[in-house]
Amino acid sequence: MRRIIKWNIRQIHEDMTVEQFLRGRGCSHHVLTRLKQTERGILLNGEWAYTNQRLKAGDVLTIRIVEEQSSADLVPVQMPLDIVYEDEDLLVVNKPSDMPIHPSINNYKNTLANGIMYYFTSQGIPFVYRCINRLDRDTSGLLIIAKHYLSAAILSRISAERQIHREYLAIVEGILPESGTINAPIARLDGSVLMRCVDYERGQRAVTHFRRLSACKTDCDSTTQDSFKRSSTASAKSLPRFLSLATVTLETGRTHQIRVHMSHIGHPLIGDFLYNPISSFGRQALHSHKLEFPHPITGEPLSFTCEMPEDMRRVVCLGDSA
């Protein structure tokens, strides 16, 4: 992966050092070290530059990012990819449900990482896989993939500063209030490697905001039930009587936060095998449908949306308005 980035130095940057300017653009110490070690990695007006050199208005500062190696032990696997956006610095991908984002035991060749690796290696481009935001295996929706180490560093910082705004669509049991905020700390459940719980003594701060979009009751005639069963992994008869479709936004980013919080207030996600095991839907009904964040290099505001997937749409269309 190769990327050349140029900045025209303006009056407001007069007398900054090269390092001060690059730090202000999001270059960490690690990134600066890699640029120094790269042939013609940092140029000022086309000439090799020290990072302590002073800038003048009208200068052109250039950095050259080179990555010759790909992620080790990541097998390229051809698979369909829904790429919502791509430029020289990042990808935004709409991940389907039932797809992990990283390889693990028993998931060695069926992950998003495998598909992304094939996408680049088939073009003859070395690539290091760096997924910026995380989704559970069975949560569908939008993910950001950094294309080089500088965009990865900046996007990771942006994420830590809560500048990546995500909005989810969720289908939950019952008639959800019109809107609300859940402020309840989350901790690992004692005795479990995977599950989390609300714990006011040990938990970390966790805040979730929700807004109900619609509510329905799933009582329906046998023809509708049969149609739904033929087109879904769930049984219409197994759905709760009342359902709500909601948008959910996170103020914090704890593991399983939406799933734990919605269960905590008595409106668990349908299909959530961990926190609502009696519900049968095939997966937790959760979809990351909107992403907003500043571009890591230009700072331009970016906004992306993707439609609710077919399995969730069928459930919403199944019932009558409540």
C-alpha positions as protocol buffer text, in pm:
chain_id: "A"
residue {
  index: 1
  type: MET
  ca { x: 0 y: 0 z: 0 }
}
residue {
  index: 2
  type: ARG
  ca { x: 141 y: 337 z: -103 }
}
residue {
  index: 3
  type: ARG
  ca { x: 4 y: 683 z: -34 }
}
residue {
  index: 4
  type: ILE
  ca { x: 148 y: 1032 z: -92 }
}
residue {
  index: 5
  type: ILE
  ca { x: -7 y: 1323 z: 100 }
}
residue {
  index: 6
  type: LYS
  ca { x: 75 y: 1688 z: 40 }
}
residue {
  index: 7
  type: TRP
  ca { x: -7 y: 1996 z: 246 }
}
residue {
  index: 8
  type: ASN
  ca { x: 27 y: 2357 z: 133 }
}
residue {
  index: 9
  type: ILE
  ca { x: 161 y: 2553 z: 428 }
}
residue {
  index: 10
  type: ARG
  ca { x: -39 y: 2864 z: 511 }
}
residue {
  index: 11
  type: GLN
  ca { x: 43 y: 3175 z: 713 }
}
residue {
  index: 12
  type: ILE
  ca { x: -109 y: 3027 z: 1030 }
}
residue {
  index: 13
  type: HIS
  ca { x: 152 y: 2748 z: 1017 }
}
residue {
  index: 14
  type: GLU
  ca { x: 443 y: 2992 z: 983 }
}
residue {
  index: 15
  type: ASP
  ca { x: 740 y: 2900 z: 1207 }
}
residue {
  index: 16
  type: MET
  ca { x: 596 y: 2562 z: 1314 }
}
residue {
  index: 17
  type: THR
  ca { x: 840 y: 2275 z: 1294 }
}
residue {
  index: 18
  type: VAL
  ca { x: 765 y: 1988 z: 1057 }
}
residue {
  index: 19
  type: GLU
  ca { x: 700 y: 1767 z: 1359 }
}
residue {
  index: 20
  type: GLN
  ca { x: 460 y: 2016 z: 1519 }
}
residue {
  index: 21
  type: PHE
  ca { x: 264 y: 2042 z: 1197 }
}
residue {
  index: 22
  type: LEU
  ca { x: 245 y: 1665 z: 1147 }
}
residue {
  index: 23
  type: ARG
  ca { x: 151 y: 1609 z: 1510 }
}
residue {
  index: 24
  type: GLY
  ca { x: -131 y: 1855 z: 1460 }
}
residue {
  index: 25
  type: ARG
  ca { x: -251 y: 1645 z: 1165 }
}
residue {
  index: 26
  type: GLY
  ca { x: -269 y: 1334 z: 1383 }
}
residue {
  index: 27
  type: CYS
  ca { x: 73 y: 1177 z: 1331 }
}
residue {
  index: 28
  type: SER
  ca { x: 171 y: 989 z: 1647 }
}
residue {
  index: 29
  type: HIS
  ca { x: 529 y: 928 z: 1760 }
}
residue {
  index: 30
  type: HIS
  ca { x: 508 y: 581 z: 1605 }
}
residue {
  index: 31
  type: VAL
  ca { x: 388 y: 721 z: 1271 }
}
residue {
  index: 32
  type: LEU
  ca { x: 662 y: 986 z: 1267 }
}
residue {
  index: 33
  type: THR
  ca { x: 923 y: 718 z: 1335 }
}
residue {
  index: 34
  type: ARG
  ca { x: 798 y: 511 z: 1041 }
}
residue {
  index: 35
  type: LEU
  ca { x: 800 y: 815 z: 813 }
}
residue {
  index: 36
  type: LYS
  ca { x: 1160 y: 894 z: 913 }
}
residue {
  index: 37
  type: GLN
  ca { x: 1258 y: 536 z: 831 }
}
residue {
  index: 38
  type: THR
  ca { x: 1091 y: 551 z: 488 }
}
residue {
  index: 39
  type: GLU
  ca { x: 1296 y: 662 z: 188 }
}
residue {
  index: 40
  type: ARG
  ca { x: 1174 y: 1013 z: 97 }
}
residue {
  index: 41
  type: GLY
  ca { x: 918 y: 971 z: 372 }
}
residue {
  index: 42
  type: ILE
  ca { x: 914 y: 1342 z: 467 }
}
residue {
  index: 43
  type: LEU
  ca { x: 985 y: 1608 z: 204 }
}
residue {
  index: 44
  type: LEU
  ca { x: 979 y: 1988 z: 226 }
}
residue {
  index: 45
  type: ASN
  ca { x: 948 y: 2154 z: -114 }
}
residue {
  index: 46
  type: GLY
  ca { x: 1057 y: 1828 z: -273 }
}
residue {
  index: 47
  type: GLU
  ca { x: 1369 y: 1786 z: -61 }
}
residue {
  index: 48
  type: TRP
  ca { x: 1438 y: 1548 z: 229 }
}
residue {
  index: 49
  type: ALA
  ca { x: 1349 y: 1724 z: 555 }
}
residue {
  index: 50
  type: TYR
  ca { x: 1436 y: 1706 z: 925 }
}
residue {
  index: 51
  type: THR
  ca { x: 1136 y: 1711 z: 1157 }
}
residue {
  index: 52
  type: ASN
  ca { x: 1281 y: 2012 z: 1345 }
}
residue {
  index: 53
  type: GLN
  ca { x: 1293 y: 2230 z: 1033 }
}
residue {
  index: 54
  type: ARG
  ca { x: 1075 y: 2542 z: 1043 }
}
residue {
  index: 55
  type: LEU
  ca { x: 793 y: 2595 z: 796 }
}
residue {
  index: 56
  type: LYS
  ca { x: 716 y: 2908 z: 595 }
}
residue {
  index: 57
  type: ALA
  ca { x: 397 y: 3013 z: 422 }
}
residue {
  index: 58
  type: GLY
  ca { x: 395 y: 2876 z: 68 }
}
residue {
  index: 59
  type: ASP
  ca { x: 599 y: 2565 z: 153 }
}
residue {
  index: 60
  type: VAL
  ca { x: 474 y: 2224 z: 39 }
}
residue {
  index: 61
  type: LEU
  ca { x: 514 y: 1944 z: 291 }
}
residue {
  index: 62
  type: THR
  ca { x: 488 y: 1590 z: 153 }
}
residue {
  index: 63
  type: ILE
  ca { x: 478 y: 1256 z: 331 }
}
residue {
  index: 64
  type: ARG
  ca { x: 514 y: 917 z: 164 }
}
residue {
  index: 65
  type: ILE
  ca { x: 353 y: 612 z: 323 }
}
residue {
  index: 66
  type: VAL
  ca { x: 482 y: 274 z: 209 }
}
residue {
  index: 67
  type: GLU
  ca { x: 370 y: -67 z: 337 }
}
residue {
  index: 68
  type: GLU
  ca { x: 522 y: -360 z: 149 }
}
residue {
  index: 69
  type: GLN
  ca { x: 401 y: -643 z: 372 }
}
residue {
  index: 70
  type: SER
  ca { x: 49 y: -782 z: 417 }
}
residue {
  index: 71
  type: SER
  ca { x: -110 y: -912 z: 736 }
}
residue {
  index: 72
  type: ALA
  ca { x: 61 y: -1238 z: 828 }
}
residue {
  index: 73
  type: ASP
  ca { x: -143 y: -1560 z: 848 }
}
residue {
  index: 74
  type: LEU
  ca { x: -454 y: -1396 z: 702 }
}
residue {
  index: 75
  type: VAL
  ca { x: -586 y: -1614 z: 422 }
}
residue {
  index: 76
  type: PRO
  ca { x: -740 y: -1426 z: 126 }
}
residue {
  index: 77
  type: VAL
  ca { x: -1086 y: -1568 z: 53 }
}
residue {
  index: 78
  type: GLN
  ca { x: -1310 y: -1453 z: -230 }
}
residue {
  index: 79
  type: MET
  ca { x: -1653 y: -1351 z: -102 }
}
residue {
  index: 80
  type: PRO
  ca { x: -1918 y: -1086 z: -177 }
}
residue {
  index: 81
  type: LEU
  ca { x: -1837 y: -747 z: -22 }
}
residue {
  index: 82
  type: ASP
  ca { x: -2078 y: -456 z: 6 }
}
residue {
  index: 83
  type: ILE
  ca { x: -1836 y: -161 z: -16 }
}
residue {
  index: 84
  type: VAL
  ca { x: -2031 y: 155 z: 58 }
}
residue {
  index: 85
  type: TYR
  ca { x: -1737 y: 395 z: 15 }
}
residue {
  index: 86
  type: GLU
  ca { x: -1367 y: 382 z: -77 }
}
residue {
  index: 87
  type: ASP
  ca { x: -1089 y: 635 z: -122 }
}
residue {
  index: 88
  type: GLU
  ca { x: -710 y: 631 z: -81 }
}
residue {
  index: 89
  type: ASP
  ca { x: -734 y: 627 z: 299 }
}
residue {
  index: 90
  type: LEU
  ca { x: -1029 y: 412 z: 405 }
}
residue {
  index: 91
  type: LEU
  ca { x: -1312 y: 176 z: 320 }
}
residue {
  index: 92
  type: VAL
  ca { x: -1664 y: 171 z: 461 }
}
residue {
  index: 93
  type: VAL
  ca { x: -1818 y: -176 z: 436 }
}
residue {
  index: 94
  type: ASN
  ca { x: -2170 y: -301 z: 508 }
}
residue {
  index: 95
  type: LYS
  ca { x: -2106 y: -629 z: 692 }
}
residue {
  index: 96
  type: PRO
  ca { x: -2373 y: -901 z: 678 }
}
residue {
  index: 97
  type: SER
  ca { x: -2482 y: -1092 z: 986 }
}
residue {
  index: 98
  type: ASP
  ca { x: -2317 y: -1425 z: 1066 }
}
residue {
  index: 99
  type: MET
  ca { x: -1974 y: -1291 z: 973 }
}
residue {
  index: 100
  type: PRO
  ca { x: -1695 y: -1232 z: 1228 }
}
residue {
  index: 101
  type: ILE
  ca { x: -1468 y: -936 z: 1162 }
}
residue {
  index: 102
  type: HIS
  ca { x: -1147 y: -1118 z: 1266 }
}
residue {
  index: 103
  type: PRO
  ca { x: -1030 y: -1480 z: 1241 }
}
residue {
  index: 104
  type: SER
  ca { x: -1049 y: -1692 z: 1555 }
}
residue {
  index: 105
  type: ILE
  ca { x: -1071 y: -2059 z: 1651 }
}
residue {
  index: 106
  type: ASN
  ca { x: -1322 y: -2226 z: 1415 }
}
residue {
  index: 107
  type: ASN
  ca { x: -1346 y: -1901 z: 1215 }
}
residue {
  index: 108
  type: TYR
  ca { x: -1033 y: -1907 z: 1004 }
}
residue {
  index: 109
  type: LYS
  ca { x: -1158 y: -1839 z: 651 }
}
residue {
  index: 110
  type: ASN
  ca { x: -1510 y: -1698 z: 690 }
}
residue {
  index: 111
  type: THR
  ca { x: -1439 y: -1351 z: 827 }
}
residue {
  index: 112
  type: LEU
  ca { x: -1456 y: -1000 z: 690 }
}
residue {
  index: 113
  type: ALA
  ca { x: -1077 y: -986 z: 722 }
}
residue {
  index: 114
  type: ASN
  ca { x: -1043 y: -1275 z: 475 }
}
residue {
  index: 115
  type: GLY
  ca { x: -1269 y: -1103 z: 224 }
}
residue {
  index: 116
  type: ILE
  ca { x: -1092 y: -767 z: 254 }
}
residue {
  index: 117
  type: MET
  ca { x: -754 y: -936 z: 216 }
}
residue {
  index: 118
  type: TYR
  ca { x: -869 y: -1105 z: -107 }
}
residue {
  index: 119
  type: TYR
  ca { x: -1003 y: -772 z: -234 }
}
residue {
  index: 120
  type: PHE
  ca { x: -655 y: -615 z: -214 }
}
residue {
  index: 121
  type: THR
  ca { x: -434 y: -913 z: -298 }
}
residue {
  index: 122
  type: SER
  ca { x: -638 y: -979 z: -613 }
}
residue {
  index: 123
  type: GLN
  ca { x: -532 y: -627 z: -720 }
}
residue {
  index: 124
  type: GLY
  ca { x: -168 y: -699 z: -632 }
}
residue {
  index: 125
  type: ILE
  ca { x: -175 y: -452 z: -340 }
}
residue {
  index: 126
  type: PRO
  ca { x: -1 y: -538 z: -10 }
}
residue {
  index: 127
  type: PHE
  ca { x: -247 y: -473 z: 272 }
}
residue {
  index: 128
  type: VAL
  ca { x: -253 y: -476 z: 652 }
}
residue {
  index: 129
  type: TYR
  ca { x: -603 y: -535 z: 787 }
}
residue {
  index: 130
  type: ARG
  ca { x: -709 y: -268 z: 1038 }
}
residue {
  index: 131
  type: CYS
  ca { x: -1077 y: -259 z: 1133 }
}
residue {
  index: 132
  type: ILE
  ca { x: -1153 y: 58 z: 1329 }
}
residue {
  index: 133
  type: ASN
  ca { x: -1497 y: -1 z: 1481 }
}
residue {
  index: 134
  type: ARG
  ca { x: -1623 y: -339 z: 1597 }
}
residue {
  index: 135
  type: LEU
  ca { x: -1945 y: -530 z: 1548 }
}
residue {
  index: 136
  type: ASP
  ca { x: -2046 y: -864 z: 1697 }
}
residue {
  index: 137
  type: ARG
  ca { x: -2057 y: -1154 z: 1454 }
}
residue {
  index: 138
  type: ASP
  ca { x: -2437 y: -1146 z: 1423 }
}
residue {
  index: 139
  type: THR
  ca { x: -2473 y: -767 z: 1418 }
}
residue {
  index: 140
  type: SER
  ca { x: -2490 y: -635 z: 1062 }
}
residue {
  index: 141
  type: GLY
  ca { x: -2398 y: -294 z: 929 }
}
residue {
  index: 142
  type: LEU
  ca { x: -2131 y: -34 z: 867 }
}
residue {
  index: 143
  type: LEU
  ca { x: -1763 y: -76 z: 951 }
}
residue {
  index: 144
  type: ILE
  ca { x: -1455 y: 140 z: 882 }
}
residue {
  index: 145
  type: ILE
  ca { x: -1139 y: -20 z: 744 }
}
residue {
  index: 146
  type: ALA
  ca { x: -818 y: 188 z: 742 }
}
residue {
  index: 147
  type: LYS
  ca { x: -605 y: 148 z: 430 }
}
residue {
  index: 148
  type: HIS
  ca { x: -267 y: 250 z: 580 }
}
residue {
  index: 149
  type: TYR
  ca { x: -101 y: 309 z: 914 }
}
residue {
  index: 150
  type: LEU
  ca { x: -156 y: 687 z: 923 }
}
residue {
  index: 151
  type: SER
  ca { x: -531 y: 671 z: 859 }
}
residue {
  index: 152
  type: ALA
  ca { x: -550 y: 386 z: 1113 }
}
residue {
  index: 153
  type: ALA
  ca { x: -374 y: 594 z: 1379 }
}
residue {
  index: 154
  type: ILE
  ca { x: -594 y: 898 z: 1320 }
}
residue {
  index: 155
  type: LEU
  ca { x: -918 y: 699 z: 1300 }
}
residue {
  index: 156
  type: SER
  ca { x: -828 y: 513 z: 1621 }
}
residue {
  index: 157
  type: ARG
  ca { x: -774 y: 846 z: 1797 }
}
residue {
  index: 158
  type: ILE
  ca { x: -1099 y: 983 z: 1656 }
}
residue {
  index: 159
  type: SER
  ca { x: -1277 y: 674 z: 1783 }
}
residue {
  index: 160
  type: ALA
  ca { x: -1123 y: 708 z: 2131 }
}
residue {
  index: 161
  type: GLU
  ca { x: -1239 y: 1070 z: 2138 }
}
residue {
  index: 162
  type: ARG
  ca { x: -1595 y: 956 z: 2054 }
}
residue {
  index: 163
  type: GLN
  ca { x: -1595 y: 1142 z: 1721 }
}
residue {
  index: 164
  type: ILE
  ca { x: -1726 y: 838 z: 1532 }
}
residue {
  index: 165
  type: HIS
  ca { x: -2102 y: 858 z: 1570 }
}
residue {
  index: 166
  type: ARG
  ca { x: -2293 y: 535 z: 1513 }
}
residue {
  index: 167
  type: GLU
  ca { x: -2666 y: 483 z: 1497 }
}
residue {
  index: 168
  type: TYR
  ca { x: -2820 y: 138 z: 1514 }
}
residue {
  index: 169
  type: LEU
  ca { x: -3158 y: -7 z: 1426 }
}
residue {
  index: 170
  type: ALA
  ca { x: -3285 y: -259 z: 1681 }
}
residue {
  index: 171
  type: ILE
  ca { x: -3597 y: -473 z: 1709 }
}
residue {
  index: 172
  type: VAL
  ca { x: -3686 y: -533 z: 2073 }
}
residue {
  index: 173
  type: GLU
  ca { x: -3960 y: -708 z: 2265 }
}
residue {
  index: 174
  type: GLY
  ca { x: -4258 y: -509 z: 2391 }
}
residue {
  index: 175
  type: ILE
  ca { x: -4373 y: -153 z: 2341 }
}
residue {
  index: 176
  type: LEU
  ca { x: -4067 y: 61 z: 2400 }
}
residue {
  index: 177
  type: PRO
  ca { x: -4116 y: 413 z: 2541 }
}
residue {
  index: 178
  type: GLU
  ca { x: -4103 y: 686 z: 2275 }
}
residue {
  index: 179
  type: SER
  ca { x: -3749 y: 778 z: 2378 }
}
residue {
  index: 180
  type: GLY
  ca { x: -3514 y: 745 z: 2669 }
}
residue {
  index: 181
  type: THR
  ca { x: -3162 y: 719 z: 2805 }
}
residue {
  index: 182
  type: ILE
  ca { x: -3018 y: 418 z: 2987 }
}
residue {
  index: 183
  type: ASN
  ca { x: -2736 y: 515 z: 3223 }
}
residue {
  index: 184
  type: ALA
  ca { x: -2621 y: 190 z: 3383 }
}
residue {
  index: 185
  type: PRO
  ca { x: -2261 y: 69 z: 3431 }
}
residue {
  index: 186
  type: ILE
  ca { x: -2159 y: -258 z: 3265 }
}
residue {
  index: 187
  type: ALA
  ca { x: -1919 y: -525 z: 3392 }
}
residue {
  index: 188
  type: ARG
  ca { x: -1824 y: -879 z: 3297 }
}
residue {
  index: 189
  type: LEU
  ca { x: -2067 y: -1130 z: 3444 }
}
residue {
  index: 190
  type: ASP
  ca { x: -1906 y: -1337 z: 3719 }
}
residue {
  index: 191
  type: GLY
  ca { x: -1809 y: -1679 z: 3593 }
}
residue {
  index: 192
  type: SER
  ca { x: -1853 y: -1593 z: 3224 }
}
residue {
  index: 193
  type: VAL
  ca { x: -1589 y: -1516 z: 2965 }
}
residue {
  index: 194
  type: LEU
  ca { x: -1845 y: -1372 z: 2722 }
}
residue {
  index: 195
  type: MET
  ca { x: -2147 y: -1225 z: 2899 }
}
residue {
  index: 196
  type: ARG
  ca { x: -2178 y: -877 z: 3049 }
}
residue {
  index: 197
  type: CYS
  ca { x: -2427 y: -738 z: 3299 }
}
residue {
  index: 198
  type: VAL
  ca { x: -2535 y: -414 z: 3463 }
}
residue {
  index: 199
  type: ASP
  ca { x: -2332 y: -380 z: 3783 }
}
residue {
  index: 200
  type: TYR
  ca { x: -2349 y: -58 z: 3982 }
}
residue {
  index: 201
  type: GLU
  ca { x: -2050 y: -153 z: 4199 }
}
residue {
  index: 202
  type: ARG
  ca { x: -1796 y: -294 z: 3952 }
}
residue {
  index: 203
  type: GLY
  ca { x: -1921 y: -168 z: 3618 }
}
residue {
  index: 204
  type: GLN
  ca { x: -1779 y: 92 z: 3382 }
}
residue {
  index: 205
  type: ARG
  ca { x: -1991 y: 390 z: 3285 }
}
residue {
  index: 206
  type: ALA
  ca { x: -2228 y: 305 z: 2997 }
}
residue {
  index: 207
  type: VAL
  ca { x: -2490 y: 535 z: 2844 }
}
residue {
  index: 208
  type: THR
  ca { x: -2734 y: 439 z: 2566 }
}
residue {
  index: 209
  type: HIS
  ca { x: -2995 y: 662 z: 2401 }
}
residue {
  index: 210
  type: PHE
  ca { x: -3295 y: 521 z: 2215 }
}
residue {
  index: 211
  type: ARG
  ca { x: -3593 y: 647 z: 2016 }
}
residue {
  index: 212
  type: ARG
  ca { x: -3886 y: 431 z: 1913 }
}
residue {
  index: 213
  type: LEU
  ca { x: -3965 y: 446 z: 1541 }
}
residue {
  index: 214
  type: SER
  ca { x: -4263 y: 211 z: 1540 }
}
residue {
  index: 215
  type: ALA
  ca { x: -4437 y: -62 z: 1738 }
}
residue {
  index: 216
  type: CYS
  ca { x: -4645 y: -353 z: 1623 }
}
residue {
  index: 217
  type: LYS
  ca { x: -4820 y: -664 z: 1741 }
}
residue {
  index: 218
  type: THR
  ca { x: -4724 y: -983 z: 1565 }
}
residue {
  index: 219
  type: ASP
  ca { x: -5064 y: -1156 z: 1585 }
}
residue {
  index: 220
  type: CYS
  ca { x: -5120 y: -1247 z: 1222 }
}
residue {
  index: 221
  type: ASP
  ca { x: -5309 y: -1498 z: 1015 }
}
residue {
  index: 222
  type: SER
  ca { x: -5174 y: -1842 z: 924 }
}
residue {
  index: 223
  type: THR
  ca { x: -5093 y: -1736 z: 566 }
}
residue {
  index: 224
  type: THR
  ca { x: -4862 y: -1460 z: 689 }
}
residue {
  index: 225
  type: GLN
  ca { x: -4701 y: -1690 z: 945 }
}
residue {
  index: 226
  type: ASP
  ca { x: -4632 y: -1959 z: 684 }
}
residue {
  index: 227
  type: SER
  ca { x: -4484 y: -1704 z: 444 }
}
residue {
  index: 228
  type: PHE
  ca { x: -4255 y: -1569 z: 714 }
}
residue {
  index: 229
  type: LYS
  ca { x: -4138 y: -1913 z: 825 }
}
residue {
  index: 230
  type: ARG
  ca { x: -4048 y: -2007 z: 467 }
}
residue {
  index: 231
  type: SER
  ca { x: -3835 y: -1692 z: 427 }
}
residue {
  index: 232
  type: SER
  ca { x: -3667 y: -1672 z: 767 }
}
residue {
  index: 233
  type: THR
  ca { x: -3472 y: -1879 z: 1018 }
}
residue {
  index: 234
  type: ALA
  ca { x: -3727 y: -1777 z: 1281 }
}
residue {
  index: 235
  type: SER
  ca { x: -4078 y: -1899 z: 1344 }
}
residue {
  index: 236
  type: ALA
  ca { x: -4348 y: -1635 z: 1338 }
}
residue {
  index: 237
  type: LYS
  ca { x: -4517 y: -1812 z: 1629 }
}
residue {
  index: 238
  type: SER
  ca { x: -4198 y: -1776 z: 1836 }
}
residue {
  index: 239
  type: LEU
  ca { x: -4197 y: -1397 z: 1811 }
}
residue {
  index: 240
  type: PRO
  ca { x: -4330 y: -1204 z: 2112 }
}
residue {
  index: 241
  type: ARG
  ca { x: -4674 y: -1053 z: 2074 }
}
residue {
  index: 242
  type: PHE
  ca { x: -4546 y: -693 z: 2071 }
}
residue {
  index: 243
  type: LEU
  ca { x: -4233 y: -559 z: 1905 }
}
residue {
  index: 244
  type: SER
  ca { x: -4071 y: -219 z: 1870 }
}
residue {
  index: 245
  type: LEU
  ca { x: -3830 y: -87 z: 1608 }
}
residue {
  index: 246
  type: ALA
  ca { x: -3592 y: 172 z: 1753 }
}
residue {
  index: 247
  type: THR
  ca { x: -3287 y: 376 z: 1670 }
}
residue {
  index: 248
  type: VAL
  ca { x: -3010 y: 345 z: 1927 }
}
residue {
  index: 249
  type: THR
  ca { x: -2702 y: 562 z: 1977 }
}
residue {
  index: 250
  type: LEU
  ca { x: -2413 y: 508 z: 2214 }
}
residue {
  index: 251
  type: GLU
  ca { x: -2249 y: 768 z: 2435 }
}
residue {
  index: 252
  type: THR
  ca { x: -1998 y: 504 z: 2546 }
}
residue {
  index: 253
  type: GLY
  ca { x: -1871 y: 187 z: 2379 }
}
residue {
  index: 254
  type: ARG
  ca { x: -1885 y: -108 z: 2616 }
}
residue {
  index: 255
  type: THR
  ca { x: -1893 y: -469 z: 2497 }
}
residue {
  index: 256
  type: HIS
  ca { x: -2252 y: -582 z: 2424 }
}
residue {
  index: 257
  type: GLN
  ca { x: -2375 y: -243 z: 2548 }
}
residue {
  index: 258
  type: ILE
  ca { x: -2698 y: -224 z: 2348 }
}
residue {
  index: 259
  type: ARG
  ca { x: -2782 y: -587 z: 2413 }
}
residue {
  index: 260
  type: VAL
  ca { x: -2722 y: -560 z: 2789 }
}
residue {
  index: 261
  type: HIS
  ca { x: -2899 y: -226 z: 2830 }
}
residue {
  index: 262
  type: MET
  ca { x: -3211 y: -321 z: 2634 }
}
residue {
  index: 263
  type: SER
  ca { x: -3239 y: -644 z: 2831 }
}
residue {
  index: 264
  type: HIS
  ca { x: -3186 y: -449 z: 3155 }
}
residue {
  index: 265
  type: ILE
  ca { x: -3493 y: -229 z: 3092 }
}
residue {
  index: 266
  type: GLY
  ca { x: -3711 y: -526 z: 2998 }
}
residue {
  index: 267
  type: HIS
  ca { x: -3697 y: -484 z: 2619 }
}
residue {
  index: 268
  type: PRO
  ca { x: -3434 y: -735 z: 2501 }
}
residue {
  index: 269
  type: LEU
  ca { x: -3341 y: -768 z: 2136 }
}
residue {
  index: 270
  type: ILE
  ca { x: -3521 y: -1050 z: 1962 }
}
residue {
  index: 271
  type: GLY
  ca { x: -3292 y: -1333 z: 1864 }
}
residue {
  index: 272
  type: ASP
  ca { x: -3025 y: -1246 z: 2122 }
}
residue {
  index: 273
  type: PHE
  ca { x: -2899 y: -1591 z: 2223 }
}
residue {
  index: 274
  type: LEU
  ca { x: -2707 y: -1452 z: 2523 }
}
residue {
  index: 275
  type: TYR
  ca { x: -2950 y: -1208 z: 2678 }
}
residue {
  index: 276
  type: ASN
  ca { x: -3283 y: -1329 z: 2541 }
}
residue {
  index: 277
  type: PRO
  ca { x: -3239 y: -1704 z: 2477 }
}
residue {
  index: 278
  type: ILE
  ca { x: -3611 y: -1785 z: 2462 }
}
residue {
  index: 279
  type: SER
  ca { x: -3653 y: -1561 z: 2157 }
}
residue {
  index: 280
  type: SER
  ca { x: -3606 y: -1727 z: 1819 }
}
residue {
  index: 281
  type: PHE
  ca { x: -3496 y: -1510 z: 1529 }
}
residue {
  index: 282
  type: GLY
  ca { x: -3162 y: -1655 z: 1419 }
}
residue {
  index: 283
  type: ARG
  ca { x: -2949 y: -1365 z: 1540 }
}
residue {
  index: 284
  type: GLN
  ca { x: -2980 y: -1052 z: 1751 }
}
residue {
  index: 285
  type: ALA
  ca { x: -3190 y: -802 z: 1555 }
}
residue {
  index: 286
  type: LEU
  ca { x: -2931 y: -524 z: 1550 }
}
residue {
  index: 287
  type: HIS
  ca { x: -2800 y: -330 z: 1251 }
}
residue {
  index: 288
  type: SER
  ca { x: -2546 y: -47 z: 1241 }
}
residue {
  index: 289
  type: HIS
  ca { x: -2719 y: 165 z: 978 }
}
residue {
  index: 290
  type: LYS
  ca { x: -2552 y: 507 z: 1010 }
}
residue {
  index: 291
  type: LEU
  ca { x: -2193 y: 627 z: 1054 }
}
residue {
  index: 292
  type: GLU
  ca { x: -2065 y: 985 z: 1080 }
}
residue {
  index: 293
  type: PHE
  ca { x: -1703 y: 1087 z: 1134 }
}
residue {
  index: 294
  type: PRO
  ca { x: -1439 y: 1333 z: 1007 }
}
residue {
  index: 295
  type: HIS
  ca { x: -1214 y: 1211 z: 727 }
}
residue {
  index: 296
  type: PRO
  ca { x: -877 y: 1118 z: 880 }
}
residue {
  index: 297
  type: ILE
  ca { x: -670 y: 1315 z: 627 }
}
residue {
  index: 298
  type: THR
  ca { x: -891 y: 1599 z: 500 }
}
residue {
  index: 299
  type: GLY
  ca { x: -1110 y: 1648 z: 808 }
}
residue {
  index: 300
  type: GLU
  ca { x: -1416 y: 1658 z: 581 }
}
residue {
  index: 301
  type: PRO
  ca { x: -1735 y: 1539 z: 755 }
}
residue {
  index: 302
  type: LEU
  ca { x: -1842 y: 1199 z: 622 }
}
residue {
  index: 303
  type: SER
  ca { x: -2186 y: 1041 z: 663 }
}
residue {
  index: 304
  type: PHE
  ca { x: -2305 y: 699 z: 546 }
}
residue {
  index: 305
  type: THR
  ca { x: -2627 y: 504 z: 580 }
}
residue {
  index: 306
  type: CYS
  ca { x: -2736 y: 158 z: 474 }
}
residue {
  index: 307
  type: GLU
  ca { x: -3080 y: 4 z: 468 }
}
residue {
  index: 308
  type: MET
  ca { x: -3212 y: -239 z: 724 }
}
residue {
  index: 309
  type: PRO
  ca { x: -3134 y: -595 z: 611 }
}
residue {
  index: 310
  type: GLU
  ca { x: -3403 y: -819 z: 472 }
}
residue {
  index: 311
  type: ASP
  ca { x: -3443 y: -1045 z: 776 }
}
residue {
  index: 312
  type: MET
  ca { x: -3516 y: -750 z: 1006 }
}
residue {
  index: 313
  type: ARG
  ca { x: -3736 y: -581 z: 748 }
}
residue {
  index: 314
  type: ARG
  ca { x: -3954 y: -892 z: 723 }
}
residue {
  index: 315
  type: VAL
  ca { x: -4016 y: -887 z: 1098 }
}
residue {
  index: 316
  type: VAL
  ca { x: -4107 y: -519 z: 1098 }
}
residue {
  index: 317
  type: CYS
  ca { x: -4345 y: -576 z: 807 }
}
residue {
  index: 318
  type: LEU
  ca { x: -4498 y: -882 z: 974 }
}
residue {
  index: 319
  type: GLY
  ca { x: -4704 y: -713 z: 1241 }
}
residue {
  index: 320
  type: ASP
  ca { x: -4984 y: -460 z: 1261 }
}
residue {
  index: 321
  type: SER
  ca { x: -4922 y: -118 z: 1413 }
}
residue {
  index: 322
  type: ALA
  ca { x: -4984 y: -120 z: 1787 }
}
